Amino acid sequence: LEQAKCECHIFNGTEPVQHLNRYVYKREENLRFHSDLGEF
């Protein structure tokens, strides 16, 4: 089973929105993108 999970975090109205994309295969996270870091 493969899943893609996307999250969006808004801390307050003045900071940029934070995006987090996670890719899970067989219940194990194998790839993650974090918008603050800008890398996988």
Number of C-alpha atoms within 10 A of each C-alpha: 6 10 13 12 10 12 10 11 10 11 10 8 7 7 8 12 13 14 15 14 15 16 16 15 12 9 10 10 13 10 12 16 15 14 15 11 8 8 8 10
